[in-house]
Amino acid sequence: MTDQEKPNEDMESTMSSMEFAMLGGGHLAYIRQLDAQEAGRLFPALQGLPKGIDLYALVAADGTPLTLTDSFDAALADAIEHDLQPVSVH
C-alpha cells in the first residue's frame, strides 16, 4: 500500500448533523410511503385524512417535505419535474 492509498488518520471520519443534512441538498429527494397518521405529522396543515390509505411524500435531502400524493408515480414525476434525483426510502 502506498502513502496515497493509506487512510489519513488525521482526517475526520464522521459527518456532523449539518453536513449530513446538506448531503445531496438541492439534488436528491426521497420518496417515502406514509400512512395517513404519518402524513399528518409531516404535513401538519392536513386534517381529516381517511385512515387506511397509503400516501407518498417527496422529501428533500434535508428532511423538508415537498409534496404529498396518492401514488408513487406522481411522487416520482414531481421529483423529475423539479430536477431532483429521486431515491426511495423503505
C-alpha positions as a Markdown table, in Angstrom:
| # | Residue | x | y | z |
|---|---|---|---|---|
| 1 | Met | 0.0 | 0.0 | 0.0 |
| 2 | Thr | 1.4 | 3.4 | -0.9 |
| 3 | Asp | 1.2 | 6.5 | 1.2 |
| 4 | Gln | -1.6 | 7.8 | -1.0 |
| 5 | Glu | -3.6 | 4.6 | -0.5 |
| 6 | Lys | -3.3 | 4.7 | 3.3 |
| 7 | Pro | -6.2 | 6.2 | 5.2 |
| 8 | Asn | -5.4 | 9.6 | 6.6 |
| 9 | Glu | -5.6 | 9.2 | 10.3 |
| 10 | Asp | -5.8 | 13.0 | 10.8 |
| 11 | Met | -9.0 | 13.2 | 8.7 |
| 12 | Glu | -12.3 | 13.4 | 10.5 |
| 13 | Ser | -14.2 | 10.2 | 9.7 |
| 14 | Thr | -17.7 | 11.3 | 10.8 |
| 15 | Met | -20.0 | 13.9 | 9.4 |
| 16 | Ser | -21.8 | 16.5 | 11.6 |
| 17 | Ser | -25.6 | 16.7 | 11.6 |
| 18 | Met | -25.4 | 19.8 | 9.4 |
| 19 | Glu | -23.1 | 18.1 | 6.9 |
| 20 | Phe | -25.4 | 15.1 | 6.8 |
| 21 | Ala | -28.5 | 17.2 | 6.3 |
| 22 | Met | -26.8 | 19.0 | 3.4 |
| 23 | Leu | -25.7 | 15.8 | 1.7 |
| 24 | Gly | -27.5 | 15.8 | -1.6 |
| 25 | Gly | -29.1 | 19.2 | -0.9 |
| 26 | Gly | -30.8 | 20.6 | -3.9 |
| 27 | His | -30.1 | 17.4 | -5.9 |
| 28 | Leu | -31.6 | 14.4 | -4.1 |
| 29 | Ala | -35.2 | 13.9 | -2.8 |
| 30 | Tyr | -36.6 | 10.9 | -1.1 |
| 31 | Ile | -39.9 | 9.2 | -1.9 |
| 32 | Arg | -41.4 | 7.8 | 1.2 |
| 33 | Gln | -44.6 | 5.8 | 1.6 |
| 34 | Leu | -46.7 | 7.1 | 4.5 |
| 35 | Asp | -50.0 | 6.2 | 6.2 |
| 36 | Ala | -52.5 | 9.0 | 7.0 |
| 37 | Gln | -51.1 | 9.5 | 10.5 |
| 38 | Glu | -47.5 | 9.9 | 9.4 |
| 39 | Ala | -48.6 | 12.2 | 6.6 |
| 40 | Gly | -50.5 | 14.4 | 9.1 |
| 41 | Arg | -47.3 | 14.7 | 11.2 |
| 42 | Leu | -45.1 | 15.5 | 8.2 |
| 43 | Phe | -47.7 | 17.9 | 6.7 |
| 44 | Pro | -49.5 | 19.4 | 9.8 |
| 45 | Ala | -51.8 | 21.6 | 7.7 |
| 46 | Leu | -53.6 | 18.5 | 6.5 |
| 47 | Gln | -56.5 | 17.4 | 8.6 |
| 48 | Gly | -59.1 | 14.7 | 8.2 |
| 49 | Leu | -57.2 | 12.3 | 6.1 |
| 50 | Pro | -59.0 | 9.0 | 6.0 |
| 51 | Lys | -57.4 | 6.1 | 7.8 |
| 52 | Gly | -56.1 | 3.1 | 5.9 |
| 53 | Ile | -54.8 | 5.0 | 2.8 |
| 54 | Asp | -51.2 | 5.0 | 1.6 |
| 55 | Leu | -49.7 | 8.2 | 0.5 |
| 56 | Tyr | -46.3 | 9.2 | -0.9 |
| 57 | Ala | -44.2 | 12.1 | 0.2 |
| 58 | Leu | -41.4 | 13.7 | -1.7 |
| 59 | Val | -38.9 | 14.9 | 0.9 |
| 60 | Ala | -35.8 | 17.0 | 0.3 |
| 61 | Ala | -32.4 | 15.6 | 1.4 |
| 62 | Asp | -32.5 | 17.8 | 4.5 |
| 63 | Gly | -35.9 | 16.4 | 5.5 |
| 64 | Thr | -38.1 | 19.3 | 4.3 |
| 65 | Pro | -41.4 | 17.9 | 3.0 |
| 66 | Leu | -42.0 | 19.0 | -0.6 |
| 67 | Thr | -45.1 | 17.2 | -2.0 |
| 68 | Leu | -47.7 | 14.7 | -0.9 |
| 69 | Thr | -49.6 | 12.5 | -3.4 |
| 70 | Asp | -51.5 | 9.3 | -3.5 |
| 71 | Ser | -49.2 | 7.4 | -5.9 |
| 72 | Phe | -45.5 | 6.6 | -6.2 |
| 73 | Asp | -45.6 | 7.5 | -9.9 |
| 74 | Ala | -46.9 | 11.0 | -9.1 |
| 75 | Ala | -44.2 | 11.5 | -6.4 |
| 76 | Leu | -41.6 | 10.3 | -9.0 |
| 77 | Ala | -42.9 | 12.8 | -11.6 |
| 78 | Asp | -42.7 | 15.6 | -9.0 |
| 79 | Ala | -39.1 | 14.8 | -8.4 |
| 80 | Ile | -38.2 | 14.7 | -12.1 |
| 81 | Glu | -40.2 | 17.9 | -12.7 |
| 82 | His | -38.1 | 19.7 | -10.1 |
| 83 | Asp | -34.8 | 18.3 | -11.4 |
| 84 | Leu | -34.3 | 16.2 | -8.3 |
| 85 | Gln | -32.7 | 12.7 | -8.3 |
| 86 | Pro | -35.4 | 10.5 | -6.6 |
| 87 | Val | -34.4 | 7.9 | -4.0 |
| 88 | Ser | -36.8 | 5.5 | -2.4 |
| 89 | Val | -36.8 | 5.1 | 1.4 |
| 90 | His | -38.1 | 1.8 | 2.7 |
